């Protein structure tokens, strides 16, 4: 149950980061310093969500393949 909740949180962070990234990446040259910082924060969200999702899914696969 904890893994499913953590995976849901990681995927939520990933989706939020992707949404914000694609919303503003095309206007990168027009962004202020604040906007560029917002965009770099979105990249951090994407990395964090992607890494957490990868680790949780890998752990779930490893535990499912372990014979009892």
Secondary structure, DSSP 4 states (H G I P E B T S, - for coil): -HHHHHHHHHHHHHHHHHHHHHHHGGGGGG--HHHHHHHHHHHHHHHHHHHHHHHHHHHHHHHHHS--
